[in-house]
Amino acid sequence: MIQTEFEFTLPKGYLDSEGNLHRQGVMRLARAIDEIAPLRDPRVKSNPAYATVIILSRVITRLGALEQVTPLAIENLFAVDLNYLQTFYRQINELENQGDQDSEPPSPPALPGPSYS
């Protein structure tokens, strides 16, 4: 059977408005629609880098005690955690070159993100 969900631990964690820290989560494998649907979103049309936020909010099925992982929650992640999740996403969805196909996915992977050069 194929593994479709993967647990992760954020380096820093998401700090919600009540001061609660959420570090443990679960990300599922992405489906084609997860990458297609954001292209219709007006926020992505005005800022293509925002697709990362929407995609992650669709594929993260659990983050700590949050009832739902929303784009707003992803927007408020620390940069190190966003980078971690982008890398983790790319690894579990096999979007990066991996030498050994039979091994566990390496700890974390990256969605296309904004370029800061």
C-alpha positions in Angstrom: 0.0 0.0 0.0 1.2 3.5 -0.8 1.9 5.9 2.0 -0.1 9.1 1.4 0.4 11.0 4.7 3.6 12.0 6.4 4.3 13.4 9.8 6.6 16.4 10.3 7.9 18.6 13.1 8.4 22.3 12.4 11.8 23.7 13.5 10.2 26.7 15.3 6.5 26.1 15.2 3.4 28.1 14.4 2.5 30.6 17.1 -1.3 31.2 17.1 -3.1 34.4 18.3 -3.5 33.0 21.8 0.2 32.2 22.1 -0.1 28.4 21.6 2.8 26.8 19.7 2.0 24.2 17.1 4.9 22.1 15.8 3.7 18.6 15.0 1.8 18.1 11.8 0.8 15.8 8.9 1.1 16.5 5.2 -0.6 14.4 2.6 0.6 13.8 -0.9 -0.5 16.5 -3.4 -3.0 15.8 -6.2 -3.0 17.6 -9.5 -5.9 19.8 -8.3 -3.9 21.0 -5.4 -1.5 22.7 -7.8 -4.1 23.7 -10.4 -6.8 25.2 -8.1 -4.6 28.0 -6.7 -4.0 29.3 -10.3 -7.6 30.5 -10.3 -7.2 32.4 -7.0 -7.1 36.2 -7.4 -4.3 36.4 -4.8 -2.1 34.1 -7.0 -2.9 36.1 -10.1 -1.6 39.3 -8.5 1.3 37.5 -6.7 2.3 34.1 -8.2 4.4 33.3 -5.1 1.2 33.1 -3.1 0.4 29.8 -4.7 2.8 28.2 -2.2 0.7 29.4 0.7 -2.5 28.0 -0.8 -0.9 24.7 -1.8 0.5 24.1 1.6 -2.8 25.0 3.3 -4.5 22.4 1.1 -2.0 19.5 1.7 -1.3 20.0 5.5 -4.1 18.0 7.1 -3.0 18.7 10.7 -0.9 21.2 12.5 -0.9 20.9 16.3 -4.3 21.6 17.8 -5.5 23.8 14.9 -9.0 22.8 13.7 -8.1 23.8 10.1 -4.9 24.9 8.4 -5.7 28.1 6.5 -3.7 30.3 4.2 -3.6 32.8 7.0 -1.9 30.3 9.3 0.7 29.5 6.5 1.2 33.3 6.0 2.1 33.6 9.7 4.7 30.8 9.8 8.3 31.8 10.7 10.4 31.8 7.5 12.4 28.8 8.6 9.2 26.8 9.0 7.9 27.9 5.6 11.2 26.8 4.0 11.0 23.5 5.9 7.5 22.8 4.6 8.4 23.7 1.0 11.3 21.3 1.2 9.2 18.6 2.8 6.5 19.0 0.2 9.0 18.5 -2.7 10.5 15.5 -1.0 7.3 13.5 -0.3 5.9 14.3 -3.7 9.2 13.2 -5.3 9.7 16.5 -7.0 13.5 16.5 -6.4 16.1 14.0 -7.5 16.4 11.2 -5.0 19.1 8.6 -5.3 17.4 5.6 -3.5 13.7 5.2 -4.3 13.2 2.6 -1.6 14.4 4.7 1.3 12.2 6.8 3.6 11.8 10.4 2.4 14.7 12.5 3.7 13.8 14.9 6.4 12.4 17.8 4.7 11.7 19.4 1.1 10.6 23.0 -1.5 7.7 24.4 -3.4 8.6 27.1 -5.8 8.9 30.2 -3.6 9.7 33.8 -4.0 13.2 34.7 -5.1 15.0 37.2 -2.9 18.0 37.8 -5.0 
